[in-house]
Amino acid sequence: MTCRIIVADDHPLFREAMASTVRRLLPDAELDQAGNLQDVLRLASQGTPPDTLILDLRFPGLSCIARLAELRRQLPRTTLIIASMVDDPEVVGAVMDAGADGFIGKSLTPDEIGAAILAIREGDVVVRYVPSGLLPQMAADSELEQLTHRQHDVLRLIAQGKTNKEIARELDISPFTVRIHVSSLLKTLNVPTRTAAAVKYSGS
């Protein structure tokens, strides 16, 4: 089945690299490229509605997360994939809360990006990126001290045995955001499971 995909990025080199990845994955797709939000909306209004939009988060015309949520409402049947260098879990969580179907870090390999695109198009909720690790290197001795305030809140509730849904309700954030925080804090604490993280917290 023919599909239509828009790759939107204001950096021509990355835009072309992403377009090449999409062509390799989906050689029969109708592919358009856009360098700003006005072009995205113009292309989306012409011809067959796009079934996928791959969009850079730092993008001309996309001034805030609220604008992203508005774009989501304008393109309700389009799979919205954010591709970005941003690696702040708070921002990634806000992007997912705004209605993105997936988040892909630009620092991933082309094969990883391709696999993530295919999974998101199949309906999986994918959040995949490589944290920079800069904050932990600058932080103090204890791994626990490397956590953000929000990650501390999440860890405290994990230690109380709460589920992601319960944590989301208590902190007034989405379950997607909780999942991102849990994944990040497990990496920071260098532990494989929530139980191991809770043990570290209880022993602090």
BELCOR-V622872 format. One record per residue. N is the residue number from 1. RES is the residue in one letter. SS is DSSP state (@ for helix, = for strand, . for the rest). PHI is phi in whole degrees, -180 to 180 (none if undefined). BURIAL is # if it has 9 or more other ideal C-beta (glycine too) atoms within 8 Angstrom, else .. Layout:
n=N res=RES ss=SS phi=PHI burial=BURIAL
n=N res=RES ss=SS phi=PHI burial=BURIAL
This chain:
n=1 res=M ss=. phi=none burial=.
n=2 res=T ss=. phi=-70 burial=.
n=3 res=C ss=. phi=-128 burial=#
n=4 res=R ss== phi=-122 burial=#
n=5 res=I ss== phi=-128 burial=#
n=6 res=I ss== phi=-111 burial=#
n=7 res=V ss== phi=-103 burial=#
n=8 res=A ss== phi=-120 burial=#
n=9 res=D ss=. phi=-157 burial=#
n=10 res=D ss=. phi=-86 burial=#
n=11 res=H ss=. phi=-100 burial=.
n=12 res=P ss=@ phi=-55 burial=.
n=13 res=L ss=@ phi=-66 burial=.
n=14 res=F ss=@ phi=-69 burial=#
n=15 res=R ss=@ phi=-59 burial=#
n=16 res=E ss=@ phi=-69 burial=#
n=17 res=A ss=@ phi=-63 burial=#
n=18 res=M ss=@ phi=-66 burial=#
n=19 res=A ss=@ phi=-61 burial=#
n=20 res=S ss=@ phi=-64 burial=.
n=21 res=T ss=@ phi=-62 burial=#
n=22 res=V ss=@ phi=-65 burial=#
n=23 res=R ss=@ phi=-62 burial=#
n=24 res=R ss=@ phi=-67 burial=.
n=25 res=L ss=@ phi=-73 burial=#
n=26 res=L ss=. phi=-132 burial=.
n=27 res=P ss=. phi=-62 burial=.
n=28 res=D ss=. phi=-92 burial=.
n=29 res=A ss=. phi=-71 burial=#
n=30 res=E ss== phi=-84 burial=.
n=31 res=L ss== phi=-117 burial=#
n=32 res=D ss== phi=-119 burial=#
n=33 res=Q ss== phi=-124 burial=#
n=34 res=A ss== phi=-138 burial=#
n=35 res=G ss=. phi=-107 burial=#
n=36 res=N ss=. phi=-156 burial=#
n=37 res=L ss=@ phi=-66 burial=#
n=38 res=Q ss=@ phi=-60 burial=.
n=39 res=D ss=@ phi=-66 burial=#
n=40 res=V ss=@ phi=-59 burial=#
n=41 res=L ss=@ phi=-67 burial=#
n=42 res=R ss=@ phi=-65 burial=.
n=43 res=L ss=@ phi=-65 burial=#
n=44 res=A ss=@ phi=-65 burial=#
n=45 res=S ss=. phi=-87 burial=.
n=46 res=Q ss=. phi=-105 burial=.
n=47 res=G ss=. phi=66 burial=.
n=48 res=T ss=. phi=-67 burial=.
n=49 res=P ss=. phi=-58 burial=.
n=50 res=P ss=. phi=-66 burial=#
n=51 res=D ss=. phi=-91 burial=#
n=52 res=T ss== phi=-143 burial=#
n=53 res=L ss== phi=-125 burial=#
n=54 res=I ss== phi=-103 burial=#
n=55 res=L ss== phi=-128 burial=#
n=56 res=D ss== phi=-72 burial=#
n=57 res=L ss=. phi=-72 burial=#
n=58 res=R ss=. phi=-89 burial=.
n=59 res=F ss=. phi=-134 burial=#
n=60 res=P ss=. phi=-55 burial=.
n=61 res=G ss=. phi=99 burial=#
n=62 res=L ss=. phi=-100 burial=#
n=63 res=S ss=. phi=-80 burial=.
n=64 res=C ss=. phi=-161 burial=.
n=65 res=I ss=@ phi=-63 burial=#
n=66 res=A ss=@ phi=-62 burial=.
n=67 res=R ss=@ phi=-68 burial=#
n=68 res=L ss=@ phi=-65 burial=#
n=69 res=A ss=@ phi=-63 burial=#
n=70 res=E ss=@ phi=-65 burial=.
n=71 res=L ss=@ phi=-62 burial=#
n=72 res=R ss=@ phi=-59 burial=#
n=73 res=R ss=@ phi=-69 burial=.
n=74 res=Q ss=@ phi=-72 burial=.
n=75 res=L ss=. phi=-124 burial=#
n=76 res=P ss=. phi=-65 burial=.
n=77 res=R ss=. phi=-103 burial=.
n=78 res=T ss=. phi=-98 burial=#
n=79 res=T ss== phi=-69 burial=#
n=80 res=L ss== phi=-106 burial=#
n=81 res=I ss== phi=-113 burial=#
n=82 res=I ss== phi=-94 burial=#
n=83 res=A ss== phi=-118 burial=#
n=84 res=S ss== phi=-154 burial=#
n=85 res=M ss=. phi=-85 burial=.
n=86 res=V ss=. phi=-61 burial=#
n=87 res=D ss=. phi=-132 burial=#
n=88 res=D ss=. phi=-88 burial=.
n=89 res=P ss=@ phi=-57 burial=#
n=90 res=E ss=@ phi=-64 burial=.
n=91 res=V ss=@ phi=-68 burial=#
n=92 res=V ss=@ phi=-60 burial=#
n=93 res=G ss=@ phi=-62 burial=#
n=94 res=A ss=@ phi=-65 burial=#
n=95 res=V ss=@ phi=-62 burial=#
n=96 res=M ss=@ phi=-67 burial=#
n=97 res=D ss=@ phi=-63 burial=#
n=98 res=A ss=. phi=-76 burial=#
n=99 res=G ss=. phi=114 burial=#
n=100 res=A ss=. phi=-65 burial=#
n=101 res=D ss=. phi=-88 burial=.
n=102 res=G ss== phi=-171 burial=#
n=103 res=F ss== phi=-133 burial=#
n=104 res=I ss== phi=-124 burial=#
n=105 res=G ss== phi=-76 burial=#
n=106 res=K ss=. phi=-68 burial=.
n=107 res=S ss=. phi=-82 burial=.
n=108 res=L ss=. phi=-70 burial=#
n=109 res=T ss=. phi=-73 burial=.
n=110 res=P ss=@ phi=-55 burial=.
n=111 res=D ss=@ phi=-65 burial=.
n=112 res=E ss=@ phi=-66 burial=#
n=113 res=I ss=@ phi=-62 burial=#
n=114 res=G ss=@ phi=-61 burial=#
n=115 res=A ss=@ phi=-63 burial=.
n=116 res=A ss=@ phi=-67 burial=#
n=117 res=I ss=@ phi=-60 burial=#
n=118 res=L ss=@ phi=-63 burial=#
n=119 res=A ss=@ phi=-64 burial=#
n=120 res=I ss=@ phi=-65 burial=#
n=121 res=R ss=@ phi=-64 burial=#
n=122 res=E ss=. phi=-83 burial=.
n=123 res=G ss=. phi=107 burial=.
n=124 res=D ss=. phi=-76 burial=.
n=125 res=V ss=. phi=-90 burial=.
n=126 res=V ss== phi=-118 burial=#
n=127 res=V ss== phi=-126 burial=#
n=128 res=R ss== phi=-138 burial=#
n=129 res=Y ss=. phi=-158 burial=#
n=130 res=V ss=. phi=-109 burial=.
n=131 res=P ss=. phi=-59 burial=.
n=132 res=S ss=. phi=-67 burial=.
n=133 res=G ss=. phi=78 burial=.
n=134 res=L ss=@ phi=-69 burial=.
n=135 res=L ss=@ phi=-63 burial=.
n=136 res=P ss=@ phi=-58 burial=#
n=137 res=Q ss=@ phi=-67 burial=.
n=138 res=M ss=@ phi=-89 burial=.
n=139 res=A ss=. phi=-80 burial=.
n=140 res=A ss=. phi=-81 burial=.
n=141 res=D ss=. phi=-56 burial=.
n=142 res=S ss=. phi=-73 burial=.
n=143 res=E ss=. phi=-62 burial=#
n=144 res=L ss=@ phi=-63 burial=#
n=145 res=E ss=@ phi=-73 burial=.
n=146 res=Q ss=@ phi=-82 burial=#
n=147 res=L ss=. phi=-75 burial=#
n=148 res=T ss=. phi=-74 burial=.
n=149 res=H ss=@ phi=-59 burial=.
n=150 res=R ss=@ phi=-67 burial=#
n=151 res=Q ss=@ phi=-64 burial=#
n=152 res=H ss=@ phi=-61 burial=#
n=153 res=D ss=@ phi=-61 burial=#
n=154 res=V ss=@ phi=-63 burial=#
n=155 res=L ss=@ phi=-63 burial=#
n=156 res=R ss=@ phi=-59 burial=#
n=157 res=L ss=@ phi=-75 burial=#
n=158 res=I ss=@ phi=-61 burial=#
n=159 res=A ss=@ phi=-64 burial=#
n=160 res=Q ss=. phi=-86 burial=.
n=161 res=G ss=. phi=85 burial=.
n=162 res=K ss=. phi=-80 burial=.
n=163 res=T ss=. phi=-81 burial=.
n=164 res=N ss=@ phi=-59 burial=#
n=165 res=K ss=@ phi=-64 burial=.
n=166 res=E ss=@ phi=-67 burial=#
n=167 res=I ss=@ phi=-64 burial=#
n=168 res=A ss=@ phi=-59 burial=#
n=169 res=R ss=@ phi=-65 burial=.
n=170 res=E ss=@ phi=-66 burial=.
n=171 res=L ss=@ phi=-95 burial=#
n=172 res=D ss=. phi=58 burial=.
n=173 res=I ss=. phi=-130 burial=.
n=174 res=S ss=. phi=-85 burial=#
n=175 res=P ss=@ phi=-58 burial=.
n=176 res=F ss=@ phi=-59 burial=#
n=177 res=T ss=@ phi=-64 burial=#
n=178 res=V ss=@ phi=-60 burial=#
n=179 res=R ss=@ phi=-59 burial=#
n=180 res=I ss=@ phi=-65 burial=#
n=181 res=H ss=@ phi=-63 burial=#
n=182 res=V ss=@ phi=-62 burial=#
n=183 res=S ss=@ phi=-59 burial=#
n=184 res=S ss=@ phi=-67 burial=#
n=185 res=L ss=@ phi=-72 burial=#
n=186 res=L ss=@ phi=-62 burial=#
n=187 res=K ss=@ phi=-65 burial=.
n=188 res=T ss=@ phi=-64 burial=#
n=189 res=L ss=@ phi=-82 burial=#
n=190 res=N ss=. phi=59 burial=.
n=191 res=V ss=. phi=-128 burial=.
n=192 res=P ss=. phi=-88 burial=.
n=193 res=T ss=. phi=-136 burial=.
n=194 res=R ss=@ phi=-62 burial=.
n=195 res=T ss=@ phi=-62 burial=.
n=196 res=A ss=@ phi=-64 burial=#
n=197 res=A ss=@ phi=-64 burial=#
n=198 res=A ss=@ phi=-62 burial=#
n=199 res=V ss=@ phi=-64 burial=.
n=200 res=K ss=@ phi=-62 burial=#
n=201 res=Y ss=@ phi=-63 burial=#
n=202 res=S ss=@ phi=-66 burial=.
n=203 res=G ss=. phi=-87 burial=.
n=204 res=S ss=. phi=-84 burial=.
